[in-house]
């Protein structure tokens, strides 16, 4: 049972103690006190107290959840305060210039082919968004879609893409200011003319063409009933079919589940167009159900092939009634199975590629072979198997890093894949089944020599004895004298693996003498589903402990010291940063929670937040409430000395609504007892991160490095 009461601070102080003391309300959130040398913008606190499962919990900044004039004025004041702080630090232009120089190289994606056309993305270096090109049989390329023309400031981004099987029609989704909401449009590939069709109120969906190229299957929500489309809760996703040339109001409802409002549907169409495949998710649970519908039989029903939420099932392809899946059923690191839908009993399921010591990431069918990418201690590996599951060979990769792909067709004897590391940008390779060899398809020309940098893998021991891998990257010649500025980036959740990922901005950080470290915390999928489960729900503290152990390892091994150690994470990683601030602030000199989930008691009340309950638990459950309250960053801020903190968010983030950051930032400013700054960096016309234009990304990196350098007590070099 939950009740709300209003209480004065004196009475509240008698009721709340320990972790709950962080919730104590005050008449003002100004930190114009003797303990802090900084006067922050005043944030008048409410005396709101909520009784949850018999526990009184204060929420003095809940008013910042409401997007009204009061909140907007607060945001404007915090933006000015944060911007003024950053502007007063000299040397930003040096960072912007070096990052821009490093960023300014041509980037080309792996091509994908439909009909007689080949499609690929290219960015000439500093374009806000990458441009889609098409090349026909004649070998001539031309621009098919330039997202940079969708808006003057580059804040309307391409967020989805689907080409018809004959290669003649393009469907594409766009998002405005980083929102998850998508609008889909259609374009004739040959003429470049726009079609009249428009699809709206789409989130977390692709558009999948039918075999005859007459229309697409997609999933959508009803238009928000409330007044705030960026905050209203999203339930009851539905599958529709849209026929080209018709209005969206005429779309055919294929499937809905009103009795299960938290189910989501992601649809694909089989290669031969004989089946509609529906992966049924429940929140962000890595497990899923799986349904299908015959597209060759008139009025065929949706068949519930896999009804139980017990494992992950990713459809790979089919031969008639035999469906191939990648699954972790009784195989936490993954395997490939075959299910004949005419004999669907589990006793008839066949394992084709069994689980092995490496974690299976993806499976594609190319040239009538399974092309499987794995992680071996996080690093990429690629193997080729026959359709019967016999291993043919491992693909020789150019080094230790991340491999992604394969991009190819079942009817083709080649595929493309991408390889990169923390110090090597993505290079596209073409693998030829006839020769069994890879050749370079597109290699970037960059303004640095990758051989001048080191990216090494180390292993350390966490609090409970678990062995955890970490990639540590730096410029050659660095001395492990315990005094190097270090940035520790991490995530740890939702079965997401942090494989090596190149960023030109990280090279600038290393040019400054910085160390860039990325530990692979529990909660991810680096070692399969067991690794994920060890960092979710009531085991979430393992993620935090893994992170602190990484920091301690870097200090113990002479990479850095706590005075020059910065912590940075985004989204679920922003939650990790909030935990680091409230649990181990002495470990770090500066902490940057970005677009973080910071109020663990109310995240489920906004947009798609309810879907995270499968990962975190929910305050609606009495036992899970205790776990969440114990580490919820917003509720565990106490009056003490904190490291320098830059809370980062954006006004159009409808994934993790900015109220999380607003409330946490206000609480941190009110409770800070030390001299280190607590500032907000709030972007306008931006969202959770996807689709952010290049100039905005460069500016963000420059501010991050500037903030860290200043609070490490270092002077920015005059040139890099």
Protein Blocks (a to p, Z undefined) as FASTA:
>chain_A
ZZdddddfklmmmmpgcjllmmpccfbfcfcdfkbcbdcddddddfbdcdeehiacddfk
lmmmpccfklmmmmmmmmmmmmmmmmmpghklmmmmmmmmmmmccdddddddehjbccdd
ddfhlambacdddddfkopacdfbdfklmpmnopaccfbdcddfklpaccddddeehiab
dcdddddfklopacfbdcehiehiacdddfkopaccdddddddfblblklpccehiaddd
ddehiafklpccfbdcfklmmbccdddddfkopaccddddehjbfbdcdddddfkbghia
cddfblbdfbccddfbdehjbccdddfehilnopaddddfklmcfklpccfbdcdfbdcf
bdcdeehiacddddeehiacdddddfkopafbdcddfbdcddedddddfkbcbdcddddd
fkbccddddddfklopacdfbdcddfbdfklpccdddddddfkopacdddddddehiace
hpaccddddehpghiacdddddfklmmmmmnopacdddddehiamnojklmmmmgcjlmm
mmmmmmmmmmmmmmmnopacfklcccddehjlmmmmmmmmmmmmmlpmbdcdehiafblk
lmmmgcjlmmmmmmnopfkbmklmmmmmmmomklmcccdddddddddddfklckbgcklm
mmmmmmmmmmombfbdcdddddehiafkgopafklmmmmmmmmmmmmmmmnopacdfbZZ
